[in-house]
Amino acid sequence: MSALDTLTAPPVGGPTLAQERRLVTAIPGPRSEELLARKSAAVAAGVGHTVPIHAVAAGGGVVVDADGNSLIDLGSGIAVTTVGNAHPKIVEAVQAQVAQFTHTCFMISPYESYVEVAEALNRVTPGDHEKKTALFNSGAEAVENAIKVARKYTQRQAVVAFDHAYHGRTNLTMALTAKAMPYKSGFGPFASEIYRVPASYPYRDGLSGPDAAKKAISLIEKQIGADNLAAVIIEPIQGEGGFIVPADGFLPAVADWCRANGVVFIADEVQTGFARTGAMFASELFGVVPDLVTTAKGIAGGLPLAAVTGRAEIMDASHTGGLGGTYGGNPIACAAAVAAIDVFEGENLAARAVEVGRMLADRLTAMQQGDPRIGDIRGRGAMMAAEFVDPATGEPDAALTGAVAKACIAQGVIVLTCGTYGNVIRFLPPLSIPDALLAEALDVVADALAAA
């Protein structure tokens, strides 16, 4: 069967895919195996993959592979296609922009769509203070530039990141990232003046939010000193580290300390941003207004774009020419972002994320009640996770986690693992996924766990 046979009548803006899990071959099928062999021969070994297929189409809640298999998508390209793959409004906006021009470099010949994205981000990010925005290509670039801006503004050098943090794969962001394998091992030396303190991890540290914050702040004051500290950077809900939701009161206490000591508080909302958690930005769930916010992933419906948005006086600290990049704020990506933000707001996707999150939490909690190997269920909105443990000791069980994920993929459900200890399965479905398809995917997860 050709993958094209799975398409129904294509409306304006892209094809509509049958919203079903369908296995016509084993995973991987022969065509995907052929393409994977080509990948092995042509692509650097360091570029891995989670699912052994080659995608030819995606939309709604499915990804179709080169053999005609239709897999349920619980990953959204790691929280990128939150609005769904090939959303008609984004497709239309991109096609129109490509027909006009593909690139001038905003630093050479500016264009309106960049300004539109900046205006939208200044409006929708937390806080009603005056803000400004700069656009980049990736989450790591956004984080790097947020650190640059904070150092320039404060005239200080030190930066604090947290246990279980993930901020990217560039040299500076590897230094900020906590996990050695696969992100850091063998790639040093890393950027200097980066310090790490404990985050709030309620399932494992047992601390209240204020107590966890007190512990972190005490280490900062003793080991670094507020007068030397430019910025504190944290994911409001830690992503790659295990979808760790901090205890109530932790983030506000850290943010208040930063404000009192002239330290820039940076919220890395690369994975949590744009309706994913049931709010436009996860900071809102914790009552925190960051000084700077980094965004990427869901910002442009699958096109590469990232941003730093923050207090105007901080963002304006850099000299002219100090921020930018050849492709930063590419016009095609900007057109996609303007359309995506319109979809997030116009289709009330934050409310949809709450609905999806309720379905995920209810079903995962039911699984947990019958299986002590699920140590913790946590998350917000359509950003949920299950942590797998040895029920006798509570120690992380990475082997079980890997076995469950592998079995799900074999049965046509894309799931992603994460966590410092490799023992967490994260659930990041596109918000376009039909309820019935999500329920079927969770049936597969439950069966895989029972069989593991």
C-alpha positions, 0 to 999 in steps of 0.5 A, a space after each residue: 500500500 502506498 502512503 498516499 492511499 491513506 489520504 482523503 480528499 485534500 482541502 485547501 491548506 493541506 491533506 486530511 489524514 485518516 485519524 486511525 492507528 493502522 499497521 500494515 507492516 511490522 515497525 519498521 516496514 521494508 521501505 522504512 528499513 531501506 531509508 534507515 539504511 540510507 540514513 546510517 550510511 549518509 547521516 552522522 552517527 551522533 544523530 539518532 532517532 526514536 521511532 524506526 520509521 520514515 515519515 511521509 505525512 502527518 496531521 491531526 493525531 497521526 504520523 504516516 510512514 513510508 510503508 503506509 502505517 499510521 501511528 498515533 502521535 503522542 510526541 508532537 515532534 517534542 512539543 513542536 506541532 502543538 497546533 497539529 501538523 500542516 495546520 491549514 492556516 499555517 500552510 496558507 501563510 507559509 505558501 503566501 510568504 514563499 511566493 513573496 520572498 524567502 529571505 532578506 535578513 532582517 538586519 539588512 532589510 526589515 519586514 513586517 512579519 518579524 515585527 508582528 511576531 515581536 508585537 504578539 509575543 510582547 502581548 501574550 507573554 506574562 506581565 503587563 510591563 513594557 516588553 521587547 523581543 528578539 528572534 532567533 532560530 532555535 531554543 538553544 539560540 534563544 537561551 544563549 541570547 537571554 544569557 548574553 542580554 542578562 550579563 550585559 544588563 547586570 554587568 555580572 557574569 555568573 549564571 545559575 541553572 538547576 538539577 535536571 535542567 535541559 537548555 540545549 546542545 550548544 556549548 553554553 547551553 550544554 553547560 546549563 544542561 544537567 544530564 551528561 549522556 547523551 548531551 554533554 559527555 566528551 564535548 567539553 570544556 564548557 562555558 565558565 561561570 555556570 553554577 548548579 543548585 537543586 531544583 524542586 522535585 516533590 516526588 524525590 525530595 519531599 520538600 515544600 516549595 518554600 523549603 526547596 527554594 530556601 535550600 537553593 537560595 542558601 547555596 547561591 548566596 554561599 557559593 556564588 554571591 548575589 552580587 556576582 550573579 547575572 541570571 537564574 534560568 529555569 524551566 517552569 516545568 522541567 522537560 527533558 529532566 522528567 517533566 518535573 513540576 515544582 512544589 507550589 511556592 518554589 518558583 515565586 520564592 526564587 523569582 522574588 529573591 532574584 528581583 530583590 537582588 537585581 538578578 535577571 529571572 529567565 523562564 525557559 518556556 521552550 517546551 512549556 510555552 504556547 498553550 501546552 500546559 493549559 496556559 499560554 505559558 507555564 509561568 502563569 500557572 505558578 503566578 510568576 512574571 519572568 524578566 525574560 522568557 525564551 520560546 521556540 518549539 510550538 511557536 511556529 507550527 513546525 518551522 524553526 523560530 525562537 525568541 527572547 522576550 522580556 522587560 524593555 530595559 533589559 532587552 535594550 541593554 545590548 548595543 546595536 548589532 549585538 543581537 541577531 543572526 543571518 536567519 533569525 526571524 526568517 520571513 517564512 517562519 515569522 509568517 507561520 508564527 503569526 498564523 500559529 499564535 492566531 490559532 492558539 488564541 482563536 481556537 482556545 487551545 489552552 482550554 483544549 490542553 486542559 481537556 487533553 490533560 484531564 484525559 491523560 491524568 485520569 487514565 494514567 492515574 487509573 493505571 497507577 492504582 493497579 500497578 505500583 511500578 508507576 511511582 508518580 504521575 505528574 504534569 500540567 495540561 497536555 504535558 504529562 508524564 509517568 515515572 517508572 520505579 522498582 516498587 520495592 525500593 522506589 529506585 528508577 527503572 529505566 529498563 522497564 521504561 524503555 521496554 514499555 516505550 519500545 512496545 508502544 512504538 511496535 504497536 503504532 503509538 509514538 511515545 518519548 522517554 525522558 528523565 535524568 534517570 531515563 525512567 519517565 515516559 512523557 506524553 505530548 500529543 498535538 492538541 488536534 488529536 481526536 479524543 477517541 484516538 488519544 484513548 486508543 493510544 492510552 489503551 496501547 500504553 496500558 497493554 504494553 505496561 501489563 506485558 512488560 
